[in-house]
Amino acid sequence: MVPAASPARSALLRRGFALEYVTLAWNVAGIVVLAIAAVSARSVALAGFGLDSLIEIGASTVVLWELSGSGEDRQRRALRLIGVAFGALAVYLAVQSSTVLAIGFHPRHSAAGIGWTGVTALVMFTLSAGKARTGKALDNPVLATEGRVTLIDGLLAVAVLAGLALNAGLGWWWADPLAGYVLVYYAAREVKEIVTGQR
């Protein structure tokens, strides 16, 4: 563990803040891009991924509070709110994906969605690795744990990308709602881990 009040720890804290601010900025931009792409393509997976960006913003905010020395009580309340948001996301996606499959709705192609999710996956994997290293060096489990949320965000981007690409390339319209179910699984898992405290 790096000693408190040392120059090395200050540098690590600055890096932690920088990683979270980049995550926030990327996800704020992502909400705009994904909202436009989801409406244009009528894609359940893109809409769900946009909602996931909101959750990632909440998670990053929690870490910024904690890195500022906000206190454990406030952190627990914020984590509970993130858990509620993940639960709402899971319910929304389960209903929407099931409805789309039941009625056989065919989403349109989305070049913007494919491009954004592809780049997002690379960005999130990079940020996640940085958070894991920095959290370990600081002996800060909150930053390291939020790095796992960022990793899941990258994995979800890959799942959504696969659904969009299969729809665009092979006409597999059902790949889009199936990608939505992948997000349901991860959102439900995050709720369980936040509620039980098992990470």
C-alpha positions in Angstrom: 0.0 0.0 0.0 1.3 3.5 -0.9 1.7 5.6 2.3 -0.9 8.3 2.9 0.0 11.9 2.1 3.0 10.7 -0.1 3.6 12.2 -3.5 3.1 8.8 -5.1 -0.3 8.5 -3.5 -1.3 12.0 -4.6 -0.3 11.0 -8.1 -2.4 7.8 -7.9 -5.4 9.8 -6.6 -5.1 12.2 -9.5 -5.0 9.3 -11.9 -8.1 7.8 -10.3 -9.9 11.1 -10.7 -8.8 11.4 -14.3 -10.0 7.8 -15.1 -13.4 8.6 -13.6 -13.8 11.9 -15.4 -12.9 10.3 -18.8 -15.5 7.6 -18.0 -18.1 10.2 -17.2 -17.4 12.3 -20.3 -17.5 9.2 -22.6 -20.8 8.0 -21.1 -22.4 11.4 -21.3 -21.5 11.6 -25.0 -22.7 8.0 -25.4 -26.2 8.8 -24.1 -26.7 11.3 -26.9 -25.2 9.1 -29.6 -27.1 6.0 -28.4 -30.4 7.8 -28.0 -30.2 9.0 -31.6 -29.1 5.6 -32.9 -31.6 3.7 -30.9 -34.6 5.8 -32.1 -33.3 5.7 -35.7 -32.8 1.9 -35.7 -35.6 1.1 -33.2 -33.1 -1.1 -31.4 -33.8 -2.5 -27.9 -30.1 -3.3 -27.4 -29.0 0.2 -28.2 -31.6 1.7 -25.9 -30.6 -0.6 -23.1 -26.9 0.2 -23.6 -27.8 3.9 -23.4 -29.5 3.2 -20.1 -26.4 1.3 -19.0 -24.4 4.4 -19.7 -26.5 6.3 -17.2 -25.7 3.6 -14.6 -22.0 3.9 -15.4 -22.3 7.6 -14.8 -23.8 6.9 -11.4 -21.1 4.4 -10.5 -18.3 6.9 -11.5 -20.0 9.6 -9.4 -19.9 7.2 -6.4 -16.2 6.7 -6.9 -15.5 10.4 -7.2 -17.3 11.0 -3.9 -15.3 8.2 -2.2 -12.0 9.4 -3.6 -12.9 12.9 -2.2 -13.3 11.3 1.3 -17.1 11.4 1.3 -17.5 8.6 3.9 -18.8 5.0 3.9 -22.4 5.8 4.8 -22.9 8.0 1.7 -21.1 5.4 -0.4 -23.5 2.7 0.8 -26.6 4.8 0.0 -25.2 5.6 -3.5 -24.5 2.0 -4.2 -28.0 1.0 -3.2 -29.3 3.6 -5.7 -27.1 2.1 -8.4 -28.5 -1.3 -7.5 -32.1 0.0 -8.0 -31.1 1.5 -11.3 -29.6 -1.9 -12.5 -32.8 -3.6 -11.4 -35.0 -1.2 -13.4 -32.7 -1.7 -16.4 -33.1 -5.5 -16.1 -36.9 -5.3 -15.9 -37.1 -2.8 -18.8 -34.9 -4.9 -21.1 -36.6 -8.2 -20.2 -40.0 -6.8 -21.1 -38.8 -5.0 -24.3 -36.8 -7.9 -25.6 -39.6 -10.4 -24.9 -42.1 -8.1 -26.7 -39.9 -7.6 -29.7 -39.4 -11.4 -30.0 -43.1 -12.1 -29.5 -44.3 -9.7 -32.2 -41.3 -10.4 -34.6 -40.3 -6.7 -34.8 -37.3 -6.1 -37.2 -34.9 -3.3 -36.1 -33.2 -1.3 -38.8 -29.5 -1.3 -39.4 -27.4 1.1 -37.4 -24.0 2.1 -38.7 -23.7 4.7 -36.0 -24.5 2.1 -33.4 -22.0 -0.4 -34.7 -19.3 2.3 -34.8 -20.0 3.6 -31.3 -20.3 0.3 -29.6 -17.0 -0.9 -31.2 -15.0 2.1 -30.1 -16.7 2.0 -26.7 -15.6 -1.6 -26.1 -12.0 -0.6 -26.6 -12.3 2.5 -24.4 -14.0 0.7 -21.6 -11.5 -2.1 -21.6 -8.6 0.4 -21.4 -10.3 2.4 -18.6 -11.1 -0.8 -16.7 -7.5 -1.9 -16.7 -6.3 1.5 -15.5 -8.9 1.5 -12.6 -7.9 -2.0 -11.6 -4.2 -1.1 -11.4 -4.8 2.2 -9.7 -7.3 0.8 -7.2 -4.8 -2.0 -6.3 -2.0 0.5 -5.9 -4.1 2.7 -3.7 -5.6 -0.2 -1.8 -8.9 1.2 -2.7 -11.6 -1.5 -3.2 -14.2 1.0 -4.4 -12.1 2.2 -7.4 -11.1 -1.4 -8.2 -14.7 -2.6 -8.0 -16.0 0.2 -10.2 -13.3 -0.9 -12.6 -15.3 -4.2 -12.8 -18.4 -2.2 -13.7 -16.5 -0.5 -16.5 -15.2 -4.0 -17.7 -18.8 -5.2 -17.8 -19.7 -2.0 -19.8 -17.1 -3.1 -22.3 -18.4 -6.6 -22.5 -21.9 -5.4 -23.0 -20.7 -3.2 -25.8 -19.3 -6.3 -27.5 -22.6 -8.1 -27.0 -24.6 -5.2 -28.5 -22.1 -4.9 -31.3 -22.5 -8.6 -32.2 -26.3 -8.2 -32.3 -26.2 -5.1 -34.5 -23.6 -6.7 -36.8 -25.6 -10.0 -37.2 -28.7 -8.0 -37.9 -26.9 -5.8 -40.5 -24.8 -8.6 -42.1 -27.1 -11.6 -42.0 -30.5 -10.1 -41.4 -30.8 -11.9 -38.0 -33.3 -9.4 -36.5 -33.7 -11.5 -33.4 -30.0 -11.0 -32.5 -30.9 -7.5 -31.3 -33.3 -8.5 -28.5 -31.0 -11.5 -27.7 -28.3 -8.9 -27.0 -30.8 -7.2 -24.8 -31.1 -10.4 -22.8 -27.3 -10.4 -22.3 -27.7 -7.0 -20.7 -30.5 -8.4 -18.5 -28.2 -11.1 -17.2 -25.4 -8.7 -16.3 -27.7 -6.1 -14.8 -29.4 -8.8 -12.6 -25.9 -10.1 -11.6 -24.8 -6.6 -10.6 -28.0 -6.1 -8.5 -27.2 -9.4 -6.6 -23.6 -8.4 -6.0 -24.5 -4.9 -4.8 -27.2 -6.2 -2.5 -25.1 -9.1 -1.0 -21.8 -7.2 -1.1 -20.1 -10.1 -2.9 -17.6 -8.9 -5.5 
